[in-house]
Amino acid sequence: MKNEFKKGFYFKTYEAPFQSPFEKLFGIFKELITHTSGDFDEAIDWLRELDKEYKLTDENYTIDDFIEDLKKKGYIKDEVKEDGTGGFAITAKTERAIRQQALDQIFGNLKRSGAGNHKTKHAGNGDEHTGEFREFNFGDGLERISLTESLRNAQINNGVESFMLTENDLVVEETQYKAQMSTVLMIDISHSMILYGEDRITPAKKVAMALAELITTRYPKDTLDILVFGNDAWVIPIKDLPYLQVGPYHTNTVAGLQLAMDILRRKRNTNKQIFMITDGKPSCVRERDGSYYMNSNGLDEYIVEKCYTQAQQARKLHIPITTFMIANDQYLQRFVNHFTEANQGKAFYTGLKGLGEMIFEDYETNRKKRVR
């Protein structure tokens, strides 16, 4: 087991009412499997440690019973390890469960809002009915006419005995346009995300999992691509988010932005945006000959200028960049200020608490489309 994991994990004794022994342990297991980047054995080791300290099980239901239930319910599968020994690995069903838990934890406030989030404030030709009506105007589609309200107007205006329906009686129901959005989420996996004993990557990937679950389940017409960036940048599938780990990398922000824009250029949606979660300064760029220019000492002017160029390029493509800077260093914040100014995007300076709510707030804001 990794000693540094214990430093960053806080177990709460609170449990929801009416939970079965399996449900109680499964909630903790999902949290642990996220922290251990999908390592089943390490997660179970920590679960046994927590069981000793907090008495999570008794003689009627043990950790071994829990493991057996995980297998029966399809949350784990048999796996042959590299050394030839047998073991277990989590399944796609568990990956979905982890994303759903992240969604509940980070965007749980959505449950208290009314039906139909993610809508523009402007009425017009849309796909979501509002329950509000107005007079028929030339150019309104016939499918938008409210027959009940129009007939009611005709009876009031013309009487029942000499019933007639005129254009002046027609009423249409207002709708709201739910704009489609293409989003690229960039996640910094440079070494600084676990530097000085702080685990910043776990909350960051929780946000990514929550956002992925939110978009794929509630806004299926939207697109979400996720990429990670260290010395280079590459796309990862949603299913790999629980396994995401920090590497011995510098921070090649330029490569991440270039890849994000390449992805968005191929999208047909009008509305496009980039989210970037990072806690470190840009410290690496790749040259045309394939070599790397790296400098971790302060903000290197050569690297910084290339970042500003990418920000300006995204602005020309009408792609706003929202940066979530998980750092309090004033010199880094000055860099982000200039970067945001070059892109005309947004920036948030934050600890990890509340990061998910801010991402959703900005996601909802950016995907609205004005309709006249």
C-alpha positions in Angstrom: 0.0 0.0 0.0 1.2 3.5 -0.7 1.9 5.6 2.4 1.2 8.8 0.6 -2.4 7.7 -0.1 -3.2 7.6 3.7 -2.1 11.2 4.1 -4.7 12.4 1.6 -7.6 10.2 2.4 -10.1 11.1 5.1 -12.8 8.6 6.0 -16.1 9.7 7.4 -18.1 7.5 9.7 -21.4 8.9 8.3 -23.5 6.5 6.4 -26.8 6.9 4.6 -29.8 5.3 6.3 -31.2 1.9 5.1 -28.0 0.8 3.4 -27.3 -2.9 3.0 -23.8 -4.1 4.1 -22.9 -4.3 0.4 -24.1 -0.8 -0.4 -22.2 0.7 2.5 -19.0 -1.0 1.5 -19.5 -0.4 -2.2 -19.7 3.4 -1.7 -16.3 3.3 0.1 -14.9 0.9 -2.4 -15.7 3.2 -5.3 -13.9 6.1 -3.5 -10.9 3.9 -2.9 -10.7 2.5 -6.4 -10.6 6.1 -7.7 -7.7 7.0 -5.4 -5.8 3.9 -6.3 -6.3 4.5 -10.1 -8.2 1.2 -10.5 -5.8 -1.0 -8.5 -8.2 -3.5 -7.0 -5.8 -5.2 -4.6 -4.6 -1.9 -3.2 -8.2 -0.7 -2.8 -9.2 -3.9 -0.9 -6.1 -3.5 1.3 -7.2 -0.1 2.3 -10.8 -1.3 2.8 -9.5 -3.9 5.2 -7.6 -1.3 7.1 -10.6 0.9 7.3 -12.6 -2.1 8.5 -10.2 -2.6 11.3 -10.4 1.0 12.4 -14.1 1.7 11.9 -15.7 -1.7 12.3 -17.4 -1.7 8.9 -18.3 -5.4 8.9 -19.2 -8.1 11.4 -19.3 -11.9 11.4 -22.4 -11.9 9.3 -20.9 -10.0 6.4 -17.1 -9.8 5.9 -14.8 -8.2 3.3 -14.5 -11.6 1.7 -18.3 -11.7 1.4 -18.2 -8.3 -0.2 -15.6 -9.4 -2.7 -17.7 -12.4 -3.6 -20.8 -10.1 -4.1 -18.7 -7.8 -6.3 -17.9 -10.8 -8.6 -21.5 -12.0 -8.6 -22.9 -8.6 -9.5 -20.4 -8.1 -12.3 -18.3 -5.4 -10.8 -15.1 -7.3 -10.9 -13.7 -10.1 -13.1 -10.9 -12.6 -12.9 -7.6 -11.4 -14.2 -4.2 -13.0 -14.8 -1.4 -10.7 -13.7 1.9 -10.1 -15.3 3.6 -12.5 -12.9 1.2 -15.2 -13.8 -0.8 -15.1 -10.6 -4.5 -14.7 -10.5 -6.5 -11.7 -9.3 -9.4 -9.4 -9.9 -9.9 -6.3 -12.1 -12.8 -3.9 -12.2 -15.3 -4.1 -15.1 -17.0 -1.5 -17.3 -20.0 -1.7 -14.9 -17.7 -0.5 -12.1 -16.3 2.3 -14.3 -19.9 3.5 -14.9 -20.7 3.3 -11.2 -17.6 5.4 -10.4 -18.6 8.1 -12.9 -22.1 8.2 -11.4 -20.8 8.6 -7.9 -18.5 11.4 -9.1 -21.5 13.1 -10.7 -23.5 12.8 -7.5 -20.7 14.1 -5.4 -19.7 17.1 -7.6 -22.9 18.0 -9.4 -25.3 16.9 -6.6 -26.9 20.3 -6.5 -28.5 19.6 -9.9 -31.0 17.4 -8.2 -32.5 20.4 -6.5 -33.0 22.3 -9.7 -36.1 22.2 -11.9 -36.4 20.0 -14.9 -34.7 21.1 -18.1 -31.3 22.5 -17.1 -28.9 23.8 -19.8 -31.3 26.1 -21.5 -30.9 29.6 -23.0 -32.8 32.5 -21.5 -34.0 33.6 -24.9 -37.2 32.2 -26.4 -37.5 31.3 -30.1 -37.4 28.3 -32.4 -36.3 25.6 -30.1 -36.9 22.1 -28.9 -38.0 22.6 -25.3 -41.6 23.8 -24.5 -41.9 26.5 -21.9 -45.7 26.6 -21.2 -45.9 30.2 -22.3 -47.8 31.5 -25.3 -47.8 34.4 -27.7 -49.6 35.6 -30.9 -48.8 33.8 -34.2 -46.3 35.7 -36.3 -45.6 35.3 -40.0 -42.8 32.7 -40.3 -43.9 30.6 -37.3 -44.0 26.9 -38.2 -47.5 25.3 -38.2 -46.2 22.6 -35.9 -45.8 25.2 -33.1 -49.4 26.3 -33.2 -51.3 25.4 -30.0 -54.6 24.1 -31.2 -56.3 24.2 -27.9 -55.4 27.8 -27.1 -56.2 28.9 -30.7 -59.7 27.3 -30.6 -60.3 28.9 -27.3 -59.4 32.3 -28.7 -61.7 31.7 -31.7 -64.6 31.0 -29.4 -64.0 34.1 -27.3 -63.5 36.3 -30.3 -66.1 35.0 -32.7 -68.7 33.2 -30.6 -69.7 29.6 -30.6 -72.7 29.9 -33.0 -70.8 31.5 -35.8 -67.6 29.8 -35.1 -64.6 30.7 -37.3 -60.9 30.5 -36.9 -58.8 33.4 -38.2 -55.1 34.2 -38.2 -55.7 36.6 -35.4 -56.9 33.7 -33.2 -53.8 31.6 -33.6 -51.4 31.2 -30.7 -48.0 29.5 -30.6 -46.2 28.0 -27.7 -42.8 29.5 -26.8 -39.9 27.1 -27.0 -36.3 27.4 -25.8 -33.3 26.4 -27.9 -31.0 23.9 -26.3 -27.7 24.5 -28.1 -25.4 21.7 -28.8 -21.9 22.0 -27.4 -18.6 20.4 -28.2 -16.2 20.4 -25.2 -12.6 19.4 -24.8 -11.5 18.8 -21.2 -7.7 19.1 -20.7 -6.2 17.5 -17.6 -2.7 18.3 -16.4 -0.9 15.0 -15.4 2.5 16.6 -14.8 4.4 15.6 -11.7 3.4 18.7 -9.8 -0.2 17.3 -9.5 1.2 15.1 -6.6 4.0 17.3 -5.5 4.7 18.0 -1.8 2.4 15.2 -0.8 -0.8 16.8 -2.1 -3.1 14.7 -4.2 -4.6 17.0 -6.8 -5.0 14.5 -9.6 -7.8 12.5 -7.8 -10.2 15.5 -7.4 -9.3 16.6 -10.9 -10.2 13.2 -12.5 -13.3 13.1 -10.3 -14.4 16.3 -12.0 -13.7 14.8 -15.4 -15.7 11.7 -14.6 -18.6 13.7 -13.3 -18.6 16.0 -16.4 -18.4 12.9 -18.7 -21.3 11.3 -17.0 -23.3 14.5 -17.0 -22.9 15.1 -20.7 -23.3 11.5 -21.9 -26.5 10.9 -19.8 -28.2 14.3 -19.8 -27.0 16.0 -22.9 -26.4 13.2 -25.4 -26.3 15.5 -28.4 -23.2 17.2 -26.9 -19.8 15.9 -27.4 -17.0 15.6 -24.9 -13.4 14.7 -25.6 -10.8 14.3 -22.8 -7.1 14.7 -23.2 -4.2 14.7 -20.8 -1.0 16.6 -21.1 2.4 16.2 -19.7 5.5 16.3 -22.0 3.0 15.6 -24.8 -0.8 15.5 -25.1 -3.0 12.6 -26.0 -6.7 11.7 -26.0 -8.0 9.2 -23.5 -11.4 7.4 -23.6 -13.9 8.1 -20.8 -13.6 4.6 -19.6 -9.9 5.2 -18.7 -10.6 8.1 -16.3 -10.5 6.0 -13.1 -7.1 4.7 -14.1 -5.5 8.1 -14.7 -2.2 8.7 -13.0 0.4 11.4 -12.8 3.7 10.8 -14.6 7.2 12.1 -14.3 6.3 14.8 -16.8 6.8 18.5 -17.4 3.8 20.6 -18.5 3.4 21.0 -22.2 0.4 23.3 -22.3 1.0 24.2 -25.9 0.7 20.5 -27.0 -2.6 20.2 -25.1 -4.1 23.3 -26.7 -3.0 22.3 -30.2 -4.6 18.9 -29.8 -7.8 20.4 -28.3 -8.2 22.8 -31.3 -7.5 20.0 -33.8 -10.3 18.0 -32.2 -12.7 20.9 -32.2 -12.0 21.9 -35.8 -13.5 18.5 -36.9 -16.7 19.1 -34.9 -19.8 20.4 -36.7 -21.3 22.1 -33.7 -21.2 25.9 -33.8 -20.6 26.1 -30.0 -17.1 24.9 -28.9 -15.1 25.3 -25.8 -12.0 24.1 -23.9 -11.7 23.5 -20.2 -8.2 23.2 -18.8 -7.5 22.0 -15.3 -3.9 22.6 -14.2 -1.9 23.5 -11.2 1.5 24.1 -12.7 3.2 26.5 -15.0 3.9 25.6 -18.6 7.4 24.2 -18.6 7.8 22.3 -21.9 7.3 22.6 -25.6 8.1 20.3 -28.4 10.2 21.7 -31.3 9.7 21.0 -35.0 12.6 18.5 -35.0 11.0 16.4 -32.3 13.2 17.5 -29.5 11.9 19.1 -26.3 12.7 22.4 -24.8 12.2 22.3 -21.0 12.6 24.8 -18.2 11.0 24.3 -14.8 12.7 27.3 -13.3 10.1 30.1 -13.4 8.1 31.1 -16.4 10.3 30.7 -19.4 9.5 33.6 -21.9 9.9 31.3 -24.9 7.4 28.8 -23.6 5.0 31.5 -22.3 4.9 33.3 -25.7 4.0 30.0 -27.4 1.1 29.6 -24.9 -0.2 33.1 -25.7 0.0 32.3 -29.4 -2.2 29.3 -28.9 -4.7 31.3 -26.9 -5.0 33.9 -29.6 -5.4 31.1 -32.2 -8.3 29.6 -30.3 -9.9 33.1 -30.1 -9.7 33.4 -33.9 -11.5 30.1 -34.1 -14.2 31.3 -31.6 -13.1 28.7 -29.1 -13.2 30.1 -25.5 -10.8 28.6 -23.0 -11.7 28.3 -19.4 -8.7 27.8 -17.2 -9.1 26.3 -13.7 -5.8 27.1 -12.0 -5.3 25.0 -8.8 -2.5 27.2 -7.5 -2.1 30.3 -5.4 1.2 31.6 -6.7 0.8 35.2 -7.8 3.3 34.9 -10.6 1.3 32.0 -12.1 -1.9 33.9 -11.7 -0.4 36.8 -13.6 0.5 34.4 -16.4 -3.1 33.0 -16.5 -4.4 36.6 -16.5 -2.4 37.4 -19.7 -3.3 34.0 -21.2 -7.0 34.6 -20.6 -6.8 38.1 -22.0 -5.2 36.8 -25.2 -8.1 34.3 -25.6 -10.9 36.5 -24.1 -11.9 33.4 -22.1 -12.3 32.9 -18.4 -10.1 31.9 -15.5 -10.8 30.6 -12.0 -8.2 30.5 -9.3 -9.3 27.9 -6.8 -8.4 25.1 -4.5 -10.1 21.8 -5.3 -13.1 22.5 -3.2 -15.9 23.7 -5.4 -14.1 23.0 -8.6 -16.9 20.8 -10.0 -19.6 23.4 -9.3 -17.6 26.1 -11.1 -17.0 23.8 -14.1 -20.7 23.1 -14.4 -21.6 26.7 -14.0 -19.3 27.7 -16.9 -20.4 24.7 -19.0 -24.0 25.8 -18.7 -23.1 29.4 -19.5 -21.0 28.7 -22.5 -23.3 26.3 -24.2 -26.3 28.7 -24.3 -27.0 30.1 -27.7 -28.9 33.3 -28.3 -32.0 32.8 -30.4 -34.0 35.7 -31.8 
